[in-house]
């Protein structure tokens, strides 16, 4: 029996970024205002303010949530594939490739969230920071990385589809 591929690499990357986020939050804690205004008041609505702990912990919480969802996705995906396979026979997907792709997703998203967390903390602590160019560069890097991943995933999917078509030929 072949051992199941592991998401260890992606989870470790996420945990390293999580520790970095918590460290940056601790360093910025004293500089963060007790209440941060997230939506300015207008004549039709009041301002929305959140305590500093929300600003300091929101991105770490999102990182944990995404990591847990991606790791939990694997058993759910296997069960779903088995259920669908009974009704509609599909070509088997390579477990190692799927795991590798999920590792890349975790390894790309975690540093992206870490960088966004640092940007938010810099803005909330009142630092003079070029937010728009930095966020645009981060989003561009994320899109390039996920585009490369999608290309890799689609190429593998097309290859397995082509094999299935050849096998079912005349």
Steps between C-alpha positions, in 0.01 A plus 500: 500500500630844403505746791267796466675823401523753778406866530783542750691755286202731455396473864854576620513804271166617639612449860826690442302789352252478788782529755641796305156667498464457873852636554430806285171551684679489836760749379231737371262453796602812693489716187150384404218727615262353758216541247548507123244658272424260216217704350469875527174652618267665252177685556306173448709261709732496797868420485611142554783447745670178601739434788870452428484126565277462191757677283785300653336157468281510189763389246646232729146366548440496124829314451399233752153471346633459144757244610240297688256515207764390249615213721139395574418521129696182420282242681184676387629502142578127515153418633335718236708340222398150615133599504517658154702209362207263559275710278744651250830322439772764471872458440684456830686807617856472618501550878863617499425774245195620692700510822786681331257760364346553845850537648574771244172677580587504871859605428377791285204618710675502837778747405241710314287523814811575708590789270143636508500471879818709513344761268186524717706534817719767340193699399328458837810606694509824302819434306549683171469204267435474123200269532368495144825407319585235759154341493495508119839326489381240751181428306697479174743251656210295637327493161820397321565221750144369489499532119810283481338252736179496296699440181673206663171362630315540168788342306486191722121491478506527119758222478285263710193595296687425175605158635140422598376599153765282331406201719131536418568535125354281223 
